[in-house]
Amino acid sequence: MLEGSPDHRRVRQNDDMSQPPPLIAVCARVLTFSDEGKRDAFSSSQPYSRAVARAGGIPVLVPPIKELSSNAATVLQHFDGVLLPGGGDVDPTRYGQEPDEDTIYGVVKAHDDLDIAICHAAIELDLPMLALCRGMQVLNVALGGTLVQDIANSDHWMREHTVTLAEGCKIAKAVGTTHLEHCHSVHHQGLALLAPSLVACGWSEDGQLEAVELPTSSWIVGAQWHPEDTAPNKPQQQALYDELVRRAAARAHAIG
């Protein structure tokens, strides 16, 4: 087990009652209707927020509206960390390709606008950020990388698998191992050209790139799987959220 594994240093912000829990920005999604008179709504999958809360953070949804996308750096000044979640596909025109109409789904301009803007702002402010599934793809695109529009591999759709992590990488340090099990994937796309500023640091058994990090940041990492799906029963998966919140709390404390 790696030094600094979650079993040895799992720190929850709410254990220190002198400091308020860190606020974690969670990019929300457009919901086409709701039970509130069937009006459009903003939403987020519950497991994201529950995992942040278990770690001692407070998840706050940031809705995908123009006013927030256009002022992402100002918005994020009120937060201590960022969760860039999953969702539909990134518009291929964002990385210089034409869409494959047979495979692309769930493209929403407002989602791309917000996620990419939040990504750039988090990097600018050096906020701790955990980018998951689509979030990792957004991180790559925002920094100049490209995507495979369809990996044509059902082994990564609603499946659990293992991920081998590079020794010493940020995610390996957070989870306490270089062999991470119970990684639940729900994606049909993947990274193609890796953005120049990112470093690859995790792979599945079939060679699919599963984890990246931004070495010029304090703690900005991407994971292609959904740790929140297995986190309630798998501490090593929850440890990714624990580290996000721990980093966010430390940053908040450092800046007063």
Residue, then its C-alpha position, 0 to 999 in steps of 0.5 A: m500500500l502506498e504511503g499516504s493511503p486513505d486508510h492512513r490519512r483520510v481527513r474529513q473537513n467537518d472533523d474540524m469544527s473551526q473551519p466551514p466545510p469546503l464548497i464544491a462546484v458541480c456543473a449541472r445539466v439541463l433537464t427537459f422537464s420536471d415534476e414541477g409543472k413540467r417546466d425545464a429544470f437543472s439537475s445533477s445525478q445524486p451519487y455525485s453530491r452524495a459522494v462529495a457530502r460523505a467526504g465532508g464537502i458541500p456540493v453546489l450545482v452551477p447551472p449551464i446558463k450563459e451568464l455563468s459560463s461567461n463569468a466562470a472565473t468570477v463564479l469559481q472565486h466563491f468555491d473551494g473545489v470543482l467536480l466536472p461530471g459526466g454527461g452526453d457527448v462533447d460537440p466534435t466541432r469543439y475539437g475540430q471534427e465533424p460529428d459521426e451522426d451514427t454514434i454521437y448523442g446528447v450534445v448540448k451547447a450549454h453544457d459544453d459552454l459551461d464545462i469548458a469555461i469552468c475547466h479553464a477557470a479552475i486551471e487559472l485559479d488552481l482550484p482542486m478539480l476532479a474531472l470524471c468520464r465526460g469531465m475528463q474528455v472536456l478537460n482534454v478538449a479544453l486544453g487542445g486534445t481530441l476524442v475518439q467519437d466511438i471506441a466501439n467497445s462495449d466493455h466500457w459501457m455499464r461495466e466494472h473493470t480494473v485500472t492500473l495507475a502510474e506509480g506516484c501519480k496523484i490518483a494513485k496517491a489518493v486511493g493508496t494503490t496502483h491497481l484499482e478495482h471496481c471502476h464502473s465505466v459508462h462511456h462510448q468515447g475516449l481520449a485520442l490526441l492527449a492535450p500537450s499539458l496533460v499526462a496519462c497516468g491510468w489504463s484499463e486492461d485493454g489499453q483504454l486511457e483511464a486517468v490523466e493529470l495536469p502536472t502544472s496544477s496543485w491537484i487537477v485530475g481526470a478519471q474516465w470511470h465513475p467512482e461515485d457509483t461504487a464509492p458507497n461500498k468501496p473506500q478506494q473509490q470514495a477516496l477520490y472524493d475524499e482527496l478532492v474535498r481534503r484538497a479543497a479544505a486545505r486551499a480554503h484554509a490557506i487563503g483564509 
